[in-house]
Amino acid sequence: MSDSQLPTNSTREKYQPIIVGRSEELAQLWELVLKGRHVLVTGAPGIGKTILLDVLYEGLSARPDVHIFRVGDSRQFKASLVELAEQMHARGVYRHPKFSESVLRTMTWDKLAPKVRALTVKVLAESLVVSLAGRNAILIWDQFDKATPTEVSWLHQFLNTATLLVATSDPSNFKLKVILDRIPARVELEELTESESYELMDRCFEVAPFAVSDLDWYKREIWRKTQGNPRAIKDLLADHSLEKYIDSRFIRSIQSDQGVQYFPISWIVVIGTLLFSIHRYVGRGLGDRDAYIIGAAGMVIFLFLTIVVRKGNKAP
């Protein structure tokens, strides 16, 4: 199969914007930020923080009374500041320290960008703080757990001039404690319920379907495998979309992988069988009839359990 025929990347991109079961959290975020409350969004990796912020950003961007900006990745602070400057310039609110407002209005971003990048981090950050002052501005900062100490120190200034909406997978990170303590409002995203997970799978199948012999069975195994993590569900579906046909044997292999988590006593059963086997032969060697019988009975029981457990791990 040629690279052009492989659907992995395109399928992942199609699945990415699909969101299910977050209406309550979205409404809560919407209400809090419009009230000017700083908000911390938390949840495990892959739980859907970024896509929820995407939906909020798109919705609030349509409002003329709100200036909303976002940073997608905070690993490079200077790049994040330049990204913010570009967004502010597009909305006509950026104030460069060396140009008047009238001059800035005539400049395209391509012309202004080199002059913005030439600023030091300190001067650039100060210009952004000044640009936000006195405006009804909302600043979304995703993947905040990757923030640098310099970034954290400057975000204190942004907290004083804009409504800050921060997302992190690690709210207990001591490096972020000082600034996160200034954000009392918290919205925590939980794993999807089983029914919500099935709904997400159905939405994904509508966007990029693929053939499955027993769809209900397949969906149950995906649920068991992912336990309601949206990104894990989308990743598995995207990977499986490469298969020509998902048959019962393929589904059993998914169940087998997950079965270890549901039947973790396999090795304990095997060891128990071995110990009773030793007990049986020791009893036989010593001529202890009771020990011999106990060892034999225990060995038979544990052998039976071994078969049951292993079948539970491998078979539907």
Backbone hydrogen bonds, N-H to C=O, Kabsch-Sander energy under -0.5 kcal/mol:
donor,donor_aa,acceptor,acceptor_aa,energy
5,Q,2,S,-1.3
6,L,2,S,-0.8
6,L,3,D,-0.7
11,T,7,P,-3.3
12,R,8,T,-2.6
13,E,9,N,-2.3
14,K,10,S,-2.0
15,Y,11,T,-2.3
16,Q,12,R,-2.0
18,I,15,Y,-1.7
26,L,22,R,-2.6
27,A,23,S,-2.3
28,Q,24,E,-2.1
29,L,25,E,-2.5
30,W,26,L,-2.6
31,E,27,A,-2.3
32,L,28,Q,-2.3
33,V,29,L,-2.6
34,L,30,W,-1.7
35,K,31,E,-1.0
35,K,32,L,-0.5
36,G,33,V,-1.4
37,R,32,L,-2.4
39,V,164,L,-2.3
40,L,185,A,-2.6
41,V,39,V,-0.5
41,V,166,V,-3.7
42,T,40,L,-0.5
42,T,187,V,-2.1
43,G,168,T,-0.7
47,I,44,A,-1.9
52,L,48,G,-1.8
53,L,49,K,-2.2
54,D,50,T,-2.1
55,V,51,I,-2.1
56,L,52,L,-2.2
57,Y,53,L,-2.8
58,E,54,D,-2.5
59,G,55,V,-2.2
60,L,56,L,-2.7
61,S,57,Y,-2.0
62,A,58,E,-0.7
62,A,59,G,-0.7
63,R,60,L,-1.5
66,V,63,R,-1.1
67,H,136,N,-2.5
68,I,66,V,-0.7
69,F,138,I,-2.7
71,V,140,I,-2.6
77,F,75,R,-0.6
80,S,76,Q,-2.2
81,L,77,F,-2.4
82,V,78,K,-2.3
83,E,79,A,-2.2
84,L,80,S,-2.1
85,A,81,L,-2.4
86,E,82,V,-2.2
87,Q,83,E,-1.9
88,M,84,L,-2.7
89,H,85,A,-2.6
90,A,86,E,-2.0
91,R,87,Q,-1.1
92,G,89,H,-1.1
93,V,88,M,-2.6
94,Y,88,M,-0.7
96,H,94,Y,-0.6
99,F,96,H,-1.3
104,L,100,S,-2.4
105,R,101,E,-1.8
106,T,102,S,-0.7
106,T,103,V,-1.0
107,M,103,V,-0.6
107,M,104,L,-0.9
112,L,108,T,-2.1
113,A,109,W,-3.5
115,K,112,L,-0.8
116,V,112,L,-1.7
117,R,113,A,-2.7
118,A,114,P,-1.2
119,L,116,V,-1.3
124,L,120,T,-2.8
125,A,121,V,-2.7
126,E,122,K,-2.2
127,S,123,V,-2.2
128,L,124,L,-1.8
129,V,125,A,-2.2
130,V,126,E,-2.4
131,S,127,S,-1.9
132,L,128,L,-1.8
133,A,129,V,-1.2
135,R,132,L,-1.8
137,A,135,R,-2.0
138,I,67,H,-3.0
139,L,163,T,-3.3
140,I,69,F,-3.1
140,I,138,I,-0.5
141,W,139,L,-0.5
141,W,165,L,-3.0
142,D,71,V,-2.5
142,D,140,I,-0.5
144,F,167,A,-3.3
146,K,143,Q,-1.7
147,A,144,F,-2.0
152,V,148,T,-2.5
153,S,149,P,-2.2
154,W,150,T,-1.8
155,L,151,E,-1.9
156,H,152,V,-0.8
157,Q,154,W,-1.1
158,F,154,W,-1.4
159,L,155,L,-2.2
160,N,156,H,-0.7
160,N,157,Q,-0.8
161,T,157,Q,-0.5
161,T,158,F,-1.2
162,A,158,F,-2.1
163,T,137,A,-2.8
164,L,162,A,-0.6
165,L,139,L,-3.0
166,V,39,V,-2.7
166,V,164,L,-0.5
167,A,141,W,-2.2
168,T,41,V,-2.4
173,N,170,D,-1.7
176,L,173,N,-1.4
177,K,174,F,-0.7
180,L,176,L,-2.7
181,D,177,K,-2.2
182,R,179,I,-1.3
183,I,180,L,-1.7
185,A,38,H,-0.8
187,V,40,L,-2.6
189,L,42,T,-2.8
192,L,228,G,-2.8
197,S,193,T,-2.5
198,Y,194,E,-2.2
199,E,195,S,-2.0
200,L,196,E,-2.4
201,M,197,S,-2.4
202,D,198,Y,-2.5
203,R,199,E,-2.3
204,C,200,L,-2.2
205,F,201,M,-2.7
206,E,202,D,-1.9
207,V,203,R,-1.5
208,A,204,C,-2.9
213,S,246,I,-3.3
218,Y,214,D,-2.5
219,K,215,L,-2.7
220,R,216,D,-2.0
221,E,217,W,-1.9
222,I,218,Y,-2.1
223,W,219,K,-2.3
224,R,220,R,-2.4
225,K,221,E,-2.2
226,T,222,I,-2.2
227,Q,223,W,-2.9
229,N,226,T,-0.9
231,R,46,G,-2.2
233,I,229,N,-2.2
234,K,230,P,-2.4
235,D,231,R,-2.7
236,L,232,A,-2.3
237,L,233,I,-2.4
238,A,234,K,-2.6
239,D,235,D,-2.4
240,H,236,L,-2.8
241,S,237,L,-1.6
242,L,239,D,-1.4
243,E,240,H,-1.8
246,I,211,A,-2.5
247,D,245,Y,-1.0
251,I,247,D,-2.1
252,R,248,S,-2.4
253,S,249,R,-1.6
254,I,250,F,-1.5
255,Q,251,I,-2.3
256,S,252,R,-2.5
257,D,253,S,-1.9
258,Q,254,I,-2.0
259,G,255,Q,-2.3
260,V,256,S,-0.8
261,Q,258,Q,-1.7
262,Y,258,Q,-0.9
263,F,259,G,-2.7
266,S,263,F,-0.9
269,V,265,I,-2.7
270,V,266,S,-2.0
271,I,267,W,-2.6
272,G,268,I,-2.6
273,T,269,V,-2.4
274,L,270,V,-2.1
275,L,271,I,-2.5
276,F,272,G,-2.3
277,S,273,T,-2.1
278,I,274,L,-2.3
279,H,275,L,-2.5
280,R,276,F,-2.3
281,Y,277,S,-2.1
282,V,278,I,-2.6
283,G,279,H,-2.3
284,R,280,R,-2.1
285,G,281,Y,-2.3
286,L,282,V,-2.2
287,G,283,G,-0.8
288,D,283,G,-2.3
289,R,287,G,-1.0
292,Y,288,D,-2.0
293,I,289,R,-2.3
294,I,290,D,-2.8
295,G,291,A,-2.5
296,A,292,Y,-2.1
297,A,293,I,-2.9
298,G,294,I,-2.7
299,M,295,G,-2.2
300,V,296,A,-2.1
301,I,297,A,-2.3
302,F,298,G,-2.6
303,L,299,M,-2.3
304,F,300,V,-2.1
305,L,301,I,-2.3
306,T,302,F,-2.2
307,I,303,L,-1.9
308,V,304,F,-2.2
309,V,305,L,-3.0
310,R,306,T,-2.5
311,K,307,I,-2.0
312,G,308,V,-2.2
313,N,309,V,-1.6
314,K,310,R,-1.3
315,A,311,K,-3.0
